[in-house]
Protein backbone atom coordinates (compact mmCIF):
# COMPACT_ATOMS: atom_id res chain seq x y z
CA UNK A 1 0.00 0.00 0.00
CA UNK A 2 1.43 3.33 -1.09
CA UNK A 3 0.23 6.19 1.12
CA UNK A 4 1.07 9.76 0.12
CA UNK A 5 0.76 12.95 2.17
CA UNK A 6 -2.14 14.00 -0.08
CA UNK A 7 -4.03 10.87 0.98
CA UNK A 8 -3.62 11.81 4.63
CA UNK A 9 -4.77 15.36 3.92
CA UNK A 10 -7.78 14.00 2.04
CA UNK A 11 -8.86 11.72 4.91
CA UNK A 12 -8.50 14.57 7.38
CA UNK A 13 -10.37 17.06 5.19
CA UNK A 14 -13.34 14.71 4.62
CA UNK A 15 -13.54 13.93 8.33
CA UNK A 16 -13.50 17.64 9.24
CA UNK A 17 -15.85 18.75 6.44
CA UNK A 18 -18.35 15.87 6.78
CA UNK A 19 -18.85 15.54 3.04
CA UNK A 20 -17.09 15.28 -0.29
CA UNK A 21 -18.23 18.60 -1.72
CA UNK A 22 -16.98 20.70 1.20
CA UNK A 23 -13.78 18.64 1.45
CA UNK A 24 -13.12 19.14 -2.27
CA UNK A 25 -13.52 22.90 -1.85
CA UNK A 26 -11.17 22.83 1.14
CA UNK A 27 -8.57 20.89 -0.86
CA UNK A 28 -9.07 23.04 -4.00
CA UNK A 29 -9.86 20.06 -6.23
CA UNK A 30 -13.02 18.89 -7.97
CA UNK A 31 -15.40 16.49 -6.24
CA UNK A 32 -14.83 14.02 -9.09
CA UNK A 33 -11.05 14.10 -8.56
CA UNK A 34 -11.55 13.59 -4.82
CA UNK A 35 -13.84 10.60 -5.37
CA UNK A 36 -11.30 9.09 -7.77
CA UNK A 37 -8.53 9.56 -5.21
CA UNK A 38 -10.59 7.85 -2.48
CA UNK A 39 -11.44 4.92 -4.80
CA UNK A 40 -7.77 4.44 -5.64
CA UNK A 41 -6.77 4.50 -1.97
CA UNK A 42 -9.47 1.97 -1.04
CA UNK A 43 -8.37 -0.28 -3.88
CA UNK A 44 -4.84 -0.23 -2.48
CA UNK A 45 -5.98 -0.86 1.07
CA UNK A 46 -8.47 -3.53 0.11
CA UNK A 47 -11.00 -2.16 2.60
CA UNK A 48 -13.59 0.60 2.64
CA UNK A 49 -12.46 3.79 4.35
CA UNK A 50 -15.91 5.40 4.60
CA UNK A 51 -19.40 4.40 5.61
CA UNK A 52 -21.04 5.33 2.31
CA UNK A 53 -24.70 5.77 3.36
CA UNK A 54 -24.03 7.91 6.45
CA UNK A 55 -24.76 11.63 6.56
CA UNK A 56 -22.54 13.39 7.32
CA UNK A 57 -20.02 11.09 5.68
CA UNK A 58 -18.25 9.05 8.35
CA UNK A 59 -15.01 7.14 8.40
CA UNK A 60 -15.04 3.37 8.73
CA UNK A 61 -12.87 1.73 11.43
CA UNK A 62 -10.11 1.42 8.79
CA UNK A 63 -10.60 5.06 7.84
CA UNK A 64 -10.35 6.10 11.50
CA UNK A 65 -7.05 4.24 11.67
CA UNK A 66 -5.79 6.22 8.70
CA UNK A 67 -7.11 9.46 10.23
CA UNK A 68 -5.11 8.78 13.40
CA UNK A 69 -1.98 8.44 11.28
CA UNK A 70 -2.81 11.73 9.49
CA UNK A 71 -3.24 13.53 12.82
CA UNK A 72 0.18 12.31 13.90
CA UNK A 73 2.12 12.89 10.69
CA UNK A 74 0.66 16.05 9.15
CA UNK A 75 1.49 18.39 12.08
CA UNK A 76 5.08 17.16 12.00
CA UNK A 77 5.27 17.80 8.25
CA UNK A 78 3.82 21.28 8.72
CA UNK A 79 6.29 22.04 11.51
CA UNK A 80 9.16 20.91 9.28
CA UNK A 81 7.91 23.08 6.41
CA UNK A 82 7.65 26.06 8.77
CA UNK A 83 11.18 25.42 9.98
CA UNK A 84 12.55 25.24 6.43
CA UNK A 85 10.63 28.39 5.54
CA UNK A 86 12.11 30.15 8.57
CA UNK A 87 15.60 29.04 7.55
CA UNK A 88 15.08 30.42 4.04
CA UNK A 89 13.78 33.71 5.41
CA UNK A 90 16.44 33.89 8.12
CA UNK A 91 13.95 33.99 11.00
CA UNK A 92 15.04 30.69 12.57
CA UNK A 93 18.39 29.04 13.07
CA UNK A 94 21.12 28.52 15.64
CA UNK A 95 23.37 30.95 17.46
CA UNK A 96 25.89 29.08 19.56
CA UNK A 97 28.57 31.41 20.90
CA UNK A 98 32.04 30.72 22.26
CA UNK A 99 33.73 33.40 24.36
CA UNK A 100 37.47 33.83 24.66
CA UNK A 101 37.04 37.04 26.67
CA UNK A 102 35.99 35.95 30.17
CA UNK A 103 34.81 39.42 31.23
CA UNK A 104 32.59 39.57 28.16
CA UNK A 105 29.84 37.56 29.81
CA UNK A 106 28.68 40.75 31.54
CA UNK A 107 28.69 42.69 28.27
CA UNK A 108 27.10 39.93 26.22
CA UNK A 109 24.08 39.10 28.38
CA UNK A 110 22.23 42.40 27.73
CA UNK A 111 22.85 41.86 24.01
CA UNK A 112 21.40 38.35 24.12
CA UNK A 113 18.39 39.50 26.12
CA UNK A 114 17.47 41.96 23.39
CA UNK A 115 18.24 39.36 20.72
CA UNK A 116 15.99 36.77 22.38
CA UNK A 117 13.01 39.11 22.27
CA UNK A 118 13.45 39.81 18.57
CA UNK A 119 14.45 36.30 17.44
CA UNK A 120 12.57 33.86 19.63
CA UNK A 121 12.89 31.04 17.08
CA UNK A 122 16.70 31.14 17.05
CA UNK A 123 18.35 28.62 19.36
CA UNK A 124 20.86 30.57 21.48
CA UNK A 125 23.57 28.96 23.60
CA UNK A 126 26.90 30.01 25.10
CA UNK A 127 29.77 27.53 25.04
CA UNK A 128 32.46 28.76 27.45
CA UNK A 129 33.93 25.28 27.61
CA UNK A 130 35.07 25.62 23.97
CA UNK A 131 36.90 28.89 24.62
CA UNK A 132 40.41 27.59 24.05
CA UNK A 133 39.49 25.75 20.85
CA UNK A 134 36.84 28.24 19.79
CA UNK A 135 38.08 29.07 16.30
CA UNK A 136 38.54 25.41 15.26
CA UNK A 137 35.04 24.82 16.64
CA UNK A 138 33.78 27.68 14.46
CA UNK A 139 35.35 26.12 11.36
CA UNK A 140 33.77 22.75 12.22
CA UNK A 141 30.39 24.50 12.71
CA UNK A 142 30.20 23.43 16.36
CA UNK A 143 29.68 27.10 17.21
CA UNK A 144 28.45 30.01 15.10
CA UNK A 145 30.20 33.04 16.60
CA UNK A 146 33.37 33.53 18.63
CA UNK A 147 34.05 36.61 20.75
CA UNK A 148 37.81 37.13 20.65
CA UNK A 149 40.49 39.80 20.89
CA UNK A 150 42.96 37.76 18.81
CA UNK A 151 42.03 37.81 15.09
CA UNK A 152 43.62 35.27 12.76
CA UNK A 153 43.75 34.76 9.01
CA UNK A 154 41.28 31.91 8.54
CA UNK A 155 39.72 30.89 5.25
CA UNK A 156 35.97 31.41 5.28
CA UNK A 157 35.97 33.39 8.56
CA UNK A 158 35.36 37.12 8.99
CA UNK A 159 36.47 39.01 12.10
CA UNK A 160 33.93 41.77 12.64
CA UNK A 161 35.13 44.67 14.82
CA UNK A 162 33.03 45.20 17.94
CA UNK A 163 34.81 47.82 20.09
CA UNK A 164 38.15 48.93 21.49
CA UNK A 165 38.97 48.78 25.16
CA UNK A 166 41.91 49.41 27.46
CA UNK A 167 43.02 46.85 30.04
CA UNK A 168 43.65 48.86 33.24
CA UNK A 169 45.35 48.21 36.54
CA UNK A 170 42.97 48.08 39.52
CA UNK A 171 44.09 48.39 43.14
CA UNK A 172 42.77 49.52 46.49
CA UNK A 173 43.19 53.22 47.13
CA UNK A 174 45.58 52.47 50.00
CA UNK A 175 47.85 50.28 47.86
CA UNK A 176 51.35 51.77 47.27
CA UNK A 177 50.99 51.42 43.49
CA UNK A 178 47.86 53.58 43.62
CA UNK A 179 50.14 56.59 43.99
CA UNK A 180 51.72 56.05 40.58
CA UNK A 181 50.29 57.71 37.43
CA UNK A 182 50.70 54.38 35.57
CA UNK A 183 52.08 50.91 36.26
CA UNK A 184 54.66 48.92 34.36
CA UNK A 185 55.50 45.24 34.15
CA UNK A 186 58.15 45.45 36.87
CA UNK A 187 55.56 46.78 39.32
CA UNK A 188 53.87 43.38 39.41
CA UNK A 189 56.88 41.70 40.99
CA UNK A 190 56.01 40.95 44.59
CA UNK A 191 52.25 41.38 43.95
CA UNK A 192 49.39 38.90 44.14
CA UNK A 193 47.64 39.14 40.79
CA UNK A 194 43.94 38.26 40.87
CA UNK A 195 42.74 36.94 37.50
CA UNK A 196 39.96 35.00 35.86
CA UNK A 197 40.52 31.21 35.77
CA UNK A 198 41.75 31.01 32.17
CA UNK A 199 45.10 30.33 30.52
CA UNK A 200 47.48 33.22 31.05
CA UNK A 201 47.99 33.61 27.30
CA UNK A 202 44.29 34.60 27.13
CA UNK A 203 44.73 37.36 29.71
CA UNK A 204 45.74 40.82 28.48
CA UNK A 205 48.00 41.48 31.46
CA UNK A 206 50.14 38.50 30.50
CA UNK A 207 49.96 38.57 26.70
CA UNK A 208 50.44 42.35 26.37
CA UNK A 209 52.66 43.16 29.36
CA UNK A 210 54.15 40.50 31.61
CA UNK A 211 55.14 37.78 29.13
CA UNK A 212 56.99 40.19 26.77
CA UNK A 213 58.78 41.71 29.82
CA UNK A 214 59.48 38.25 31.32
CA UNK A 215 57.98 39.34 34.63
CA UNK A 216 56.27 36.93 37.01
CA UNK A 217 53.99 38.09 39.85
CA UNK A 218 54.68 36.79 43.34
CA UNK A 219 51.40 34.87 43.28
CA UNK A 220 48.33 34.37 41.10
CA UNK A 221 44.85 33.96 42.55
CA UNK A 222 42.13 32.84 40.17
CA UNK A 223 38.56 34.01 40.70
CA UNK A 224 35.51 33.31 38.54
CA UNK A 225 33.42 36.45 39.08
CA UNK A 226 34.31 40.09 38.41
CA UNK A 227 32.44 41.21 41.53
CA UNK A 228 34.56 38.91 43.70
CA UNK A 229 37.78 40.13 42.06
CA UNK A 230 36.83 43.71 42.91
CA UNK A 231 35.88 42.69 46.44
CA UNK A 232 39.30 41.12 46.99
CA UNK A 233 41.06 44.11 45.47
CA UNK A 234 39.10 46.43 47.77
CA UNK A 235 40.25 44.33 50.71
CA UNK A 236 43.87 44.80 49.56
CA UNK A 237 44.25 41.05 48.97
CA UNK A 238 45.86 41.65 45.61
CA UNK A 239 45.72 43.68 42.41
CA UNK A 240 43.98 43.03 39.11
CA UNK A 241 43.90 44.04 35.46
CA UNK A 242 40.46 44.32 33.94
CA UNK A 243 38.93 45.92 30.82
CA UNK A 244 38.19 49.59 31.37
CA UNK A 245 34.51 49.15 30.53
CA UNK A 246 34.17 46.58 33.32
CA UNK A 247 35.58 48.85 36.02
CA UNK A 248 34.71 52.28 34.62
CA UNK A 249 32.19 52.94 37.38
CA UNK A 250 34.73 52.17 40.14
CA UNK A 251 36.75 55.26 39.20
CA UNK A 252 34.23 57.17 41.28
CA UNK A 253 34.54 54.84 44.28
CA UNK A 254 36.77 55.63 47.26
CA UNK A 255 37.72 51.94 47.49
CA UNK A 256 39.41 51.61 44.10
CA UNK A 257 41.73 53.35 41.74
CA UNK A 258 42.47 52.47 38.13
CA UNK A 259 45.72 53.23 36.37
CA UNK A 260 46.91 52.78 32.76
CA UNK A 261 49.27 49.97 31.89
CA UNK A 262 52.49 51.74 30.81
CA UNK A 263 52.83 55.44 30.14
CA UNK A 264 51.23 55.12 26.71
CA UNK A 265 48.46 52.79 27.82
CA UNK A 266 47.44 49.59 26.06
CA UNK A 267 44.49 49.36 23.67
CA UNK A 268 42.85 46.14 22.59
CA UNK A 269 40.07 45.42 20.11
CA UNK A 270 37.27 42.91 20.52
CA UNK A 271 35.97 40.99 17.48
CA UNK A 272 33.14 38.69 16.57
CA UNK A 273 34.48 35.85 14.42
CA UNK A 274 31.77 34.57 12.07
CA UNK A 275 31.73 32.22 9.11
CA UNK A 276 31.42 34.34 5.96
CA UNK A 277 28.51 32.23 4.74
CA UNK A 278 26.54 33.24 7.86
CA UNK A 279 27.15 36.98 7.67
CA UNK A 280 24.13 37.59 5.46
CA UNK A 281 21.66 35.84 7.74
CA UNK A 282 19.21 38.42 9.11
CA UNK A 283 19.50 37.23 12.71
CA UNK A 284 23.31 37.29 12.53
CA UNK A 285 23.23 40.84 11.15
CA UNK A 286 20.89 41.88 13.96
CA UNK A 287 23.04 40.30 16.67
CA UNK A 288 26.10 42.17 15.41
CA UNK A 289 24.08 45.38 15.30
CA UNK A 290 22.90 44.91 18.89
CA UNK A 291 26.45 44.08 19.97
CA UNK A 292 27.69 47.33 18.45
CA UNK A 293 24.97 49.35 20.16
CA UNK A 294 25.73 47.81 23.54
CA UNK A 295 29.42 48.49 23.00
CA UNK A 296 28.72 52.18 22.35
CA UNK A 297 26.75 52.33 25.58
CA UNK A 298 29.74 50.94 27.46
CA UNK A 299 32.09 53.46 25.91
CA UNK A 300 29.72 56.34 26.72
CA UNK A 301 29.63 55.57 30.44
C-alpha positions as CSV (number, residue, x, y, z in Angstrom):
1,X,0.0,0.0,0.0
2,X,1.4,3.3,-1.1
3,X,0.2,6.2,1.1
4,X,1.1,9.8,0.1
5,X,0.8,13.0,2.2
6,X,-2.1,14.0,-0.1
7,X,-4.0,10.9,1.0
8,X,-3.6,11.8,4.6
9,X,-4.8,15.4,3.9
10,X,-7.8,14.0,2.0
11,X,-8.9,11.7,4.9
12,X,-8.5,14.6,7.4
13,X,-10.4,17.1,5.2
14,X,-13.3,14.7,4.6
15,X,-13.5,13.9,8.3
16,X,-13.5,17.6,9.2
17,X,-15.8,18.7,6.4
18,X,-18.4,15.9,6.8
19,X,-18.9,15.5,3.0
20,X,-17.1,15.3,-0.3
21,X,-18.2,18.6,-1.7
22,X,-17.0,20.7,1.2
23,X,-13.8,18.6,1.5
24,X,-13.1,19.1,-2.3
25,X,-13.5,22.9,-1.8
26,X,-11.2,22.8,1.1
27,X,-8.6,20.9,-0.9
28,X,-9.1,23.0,-4.0
29,X,-9.9,20.1,-6.2
30,X,-13.0,18.9,-8.0
31,X,-15.4,16.5,-6.2
32,X,-14.8,14.0,-9.1
33,X,-11.1,14.1,-8.6
34,X,-11.5,13.6,-4.8
35,X,-13.8,10.6,-5.4
36,X,-11.3,9.1,-7.8
37,X,-8.5,9.6,-5.2
38,X,-10.6,7.8,-2.5
39,X,-11.4,4.9,-4.8
40,X,-7.8,4.4,-5.6
41,X,-6.8,4.5,-2.0
42,X,-9.5,2.0,-1.0
43,X,-8.4,-0.3,-3.9
44,X,-4.8,-0.2,-2.5
45,X,-6.0,-0.9,1.1
46,X,-8.5,-3.5,0.1
47,X,-11.0,-2.2,2.6
48,X,-13.6,0.6,2.6
49,X,-12.5,3.8,4.4
50,X,-15.9,5.4,4.6
51,X,-19.4,4.4,5.6
52,X,-21.0,5.3,2.3
53,X,-24.7,5.8,3.4
54,X,-24.0,7.9,6.5
55,X,-24.8,11.6,6.6
56,X,-22.5,13.4,7.3
57,X,-20.0,11.1,5.7
58,X,-18.3,9.1,8.3
59,X,-15.0,7.1,8.4
60,X,-15.0,3.4,8.7
61,X,-12.9,1.7,11.4
62,X,-10.1,1.4,8.8
63,X,-10.6,5.1,7.8
64,X,-10.3,6.1,11.5
65,X,-7.0,4.2,11.7
66,X,-5.8,6.2,8.7
67,X,-7.1,9.5,10.2
68,X,-5.1,8.8,13.4
69,X,-2.0,8.4,11.3
70,X,-2.8,11.7,9.5
71,X,-3.2,13.5,12.8
72,X,0.2,12.3,13.9
73,X,2.1,12.9,10.7
74,X,0.7,16.0,9.1
75,X,1.5,18.4,12.1
76,X,5.1,17.2,12.0
77,X,5.3,17.8,8.3
78,X,3.8,21.3,8.7
79,X,6.3,22.0,11.5
80,X,9.2,20.9,9.3
81,X,7.9,23.1,6.4
82,X,7.6,26.1,8.8
83,X,11.2,25.4,10.0
84,X,12.6,25.2,6.4
85,X,10.6,28.4,5.5
86,X,12.1,30.1,8.6
87,X,15.6,29.0,7.6
88,X,15.1,30.4,4.0
89,X,13.8,33.7,5.4
90,X,16.4,33.9,8.1
91,X,14.0,34.0,11.0
92,X,15.0,30.7,12.6
93,X,18.4,29.0,13.1
94,X,21.1,28.5,15.6
95,X,23.4,31.0,17.5
96,X,25.9,29.1,19.6
97,X,28.6,31.4,20.9
98,X,32.0,30.7,22.3
99,X,33.7,33.4,24.4
100,X,37.5,33.8,24.7
101,X,37.0,37.0,26.7
102,X,36.0,35.9,30.2
103,X,34.8,39.4,31.2
104,X,32.6,39.6,28.2
105,X,29.8,37.6,29.8
106,X,28.7,40.8,31.5
107,X,28.7,42.7,28.3
108,X,27.1,39.9,26.2
109,X,24.1,39.1,28.4
110,X,22.2,42.4,27.7
111,X,22.9,41.9,24.0
112,X,21.4,38.4,24.1
113,X,18.4,39.5,26.1
114,X,17.5,42.0,23.4
115,X,18.2,39.4,20.7
116,X,16.0,36.8,22.4
117,X,13.0,39.1,22.3
118,X,13.5,39.8,18.6
119,X,14.5,36.3,17.4
120,X,12.6,33.9,19.6
121,X,12.9,31.0,17.1
122,X,16.7,31.1,17.1
123,X,18.4,28.6,19.4
124,X,20.9,30.6,21.5
125,X,23.6,29.0,23.6
126,X,26.9,30.0,25.1
127,X,29.8,27.5,25.0
128,X,32.5,28.8,27.5
129,X,33.9,25.3,27.6
130,X,35.1,25.6,24.0
131,X,36.9,28.9,24.6
132,X,40.4,27.6,24.1
133,X,39.5,25.8,20.9
134,X,36.8,28.2,19.8
135,X,38.1,29.1,16.3
136,X,38.5,25.4,15.3
137,X,35.0,24.8,16.6
138,X,33.8,27.7,14.5
139,X,35.3,26.1,11.4
140,X,33.8,22.7,12.2
141,X,30.4,24.5,12.7
142,X,30.2,23.4,16.4
143,X,29.7,27.1,17.2
144,X,28.4,30.0,15.1
145,X,30.2,33.0,16.6
146,X,33.4,33.5,18.6
147,X,34.1,36.6,20.7
148,X,37.8,37.1,20.6
149,X,40.5,39.8,20.9
150,X,43.0,37.8,18.8
151,X,42.0,37.8,15.1
152,X,43.6,35.3,12.8
153,X,43.8,34.8,9.0
154,X,41.3,31.9,8.5
155,X,39.7,30.9,5.2
156,X,36.0,31.4,5.3
157,X,36.0,33.4,8.6
158,X,35.4,37.1,9.0
159,X,36.5,39.0,12.1
160,X,33.9,41.8,12.6
161,X,35.1,44.7,14.8
162,X,33.0,45.2,17.9
163,X,34.8,47.8,20.1
164,X,38.1,48.9,21.5
165,X,39.0,48.8,25.2
166,X,41.9,49.4,27.5
167,X,43.0,46.9,30.0
168,X,43.7,48.9,33.2
169,X,45.3,48.2,36.5
170,X,43.0,48.1,39.5
171,X,44.1,48.4,43.1
172,X,42.8,49.5,46.5
173,X,43.2,53.2,47.1
174,X,45.6,52.5,50.0
175,X,47.9,50.3,47.9
176,X,51.3,51.8,47.3
177,X,51.0,51.4,43.5
178,X,47.9,53.6,43.6
179,X,50.1,56.6,44.0
180,X,51.7,56.1,40.6
181,X,50.3,57.7,37.4
182,X,50.7,54.4,35.6
183,X,52.1,50.9,36.3
184,X,54.7,48.9,34.4
185,X,55.5,45.2,34.2
186,X,58.2,45.4,36.9
187,X,55.6,46.8,39.3
188,X,53.9,43.4,39.4
189,X,56.9,41.7,41.0
190,X,56.0,40.9,44.6
191,X,52.3,41.4,44.0
192,X,49.4,38.9,44.1
193,X,47.6,39.1,40.8
194,X,43.9,38.3,40.9
195,X,42.7,36.9,37.5
196,X,40.0,35.0,35.9
197,X,40.5,31.2,35.8
198,X,41.8,31.0,32.2
199,X,45.1,30.3,30.5
200,X,47.5,33.2,31.0
201,X,48.0,33.6,27.3
202,X,44.3,34.6,27.1
203,X,44.7,37.4,29.7
204,X,45.7,40.8,28.5
205,X,48.0,41.5,31.5
206,X,50.1,38.5,30.5
207,X,50.0,38.6,26.7
208,X,50.4,42.3,26.4
209,X,52.7,43.2,29.4
210,X,54.2,40.5,31.6
211,X,55.1,37.8,29.1
212,X,57.0,40.2,26.8
213,X,58.8,41.7,29.8
214,X,59.5,38.2,31.3
215,X,58.0,39.3,34.6
216,X,56.3,36.9,37.0
217,X,54.0,38.1,39.8
218,X,54.7,36.8,43.3
219,X,51.4,34.9,43.3
220,X,48.3,34.4,41.1
221,X,44.9,34.0,42.6
222,X,42.1,32.8,40.2
223,X,38.6,34.0,40.7
224,X,35.5,33.3,38.5
225,X,33.4,36.5,39.1
226,X,34.3,40.1,38.4
227,X,32.4,41.2,41.5
228,X,34.6,38.9,43.7
229,X,37.8,40.1,42.1
230,X,36.8,43.7,42.9
231,X,35.9,42.7,46.4
232,X,39.3,41.1,47.0
233,X,41.1,44.1,45.5
234,X,39.1,46.4,47.8
235,X,40.2,44.3,50.7
236,X,43.9,44.8,49.6
237,X,44.2,41.1,49.0
238,X,45.9,41.7,45.6
239,X,45.7,43.7,42.4
240,X,44.0,43.0,39.1
241,X,43.9,44.0,35.5
242,X,40.5,44.3,33.9
243,X,38.9,45.9,30.8
244,X,38.2,49.6,31.4
245,X,34.5,49.2,30.5
246,X,34.2,46.6,33.3
247,X,35.6,48.9,36.0
248,X,34.7,52.3,34.6
249,X,32.2,52.9,37.4
250,X,34.7,52.2,40.1
251,X,36.8,55.3,39.2
252,X,34.2,57.2,41.3
253,X,34.5,54.8,44.3
254,X,36.8,55.6,47.3
255,X,37.7,51.9,47.5
256,X,39.4,51.6,44.1
257,X,41.7,53.4,41.7
258,X,42.5,52.5,38.1
259,X,45.7,53.2,36.4
260,X,46.9,52.8,32.8
261,X,49.3,50.0,31.9
262,X,52.5,51.7,30.8
263,X,52.8,55.4,30.1
264,X,51.2,55.1,26.7
265,X,48.5,52.8,27.8
266,X,47.4,49.6,26.1
267,X,44.5,49.4,23.7
268,X,42.8,46.1,22.6
269,X,40.1,45.4,20.1
270,X,37.3,42.9,20.5
271,X,36.0,41.0,17.5
272,X,33.1,38.7,16.6
273,X,34.5,35.8,14.4
274,X,31.8,34.6,12.1
275,X,31.7,32.2,9.1
276,X,31.4,34.3,6.0
277,X,28.5,32.2,4.7
278,X,26.5,33.2,7.9
279,X,27.2,37.0,7.7
280,X,24.1,37.6,5.5
281,X,21.7,35.8,7.7
282,X,19.2,38.4,9.1
283,X,19.5,37.2,12.7
284,X,23.3,37.3,12.5
285,X,23.2,40.8,11.1
286,X,20.9,41.9,14.0
287,X,23.0,40.3,16.7
288,X,26.1,42.2,15.4
289,X,24.1,45.4,15.3
290,X,22.9,44.9,18.9
291,X,26.4,44.1,20.0
292,X,27.7,47.3,18.5
293,X,25.0,49.3,20.2
294,X,25.7,47.8,23.5
295,X,29.4,48.5,23.0
296,X,28.7,52.2,22.3
297,X,26.7,52.3,25.6
298,X,29.7,50.9,27.5
299,X,32.1,53.5,25.9
300,X,29.7,56.3,26.7
301,X,29.6,55.6,30.4
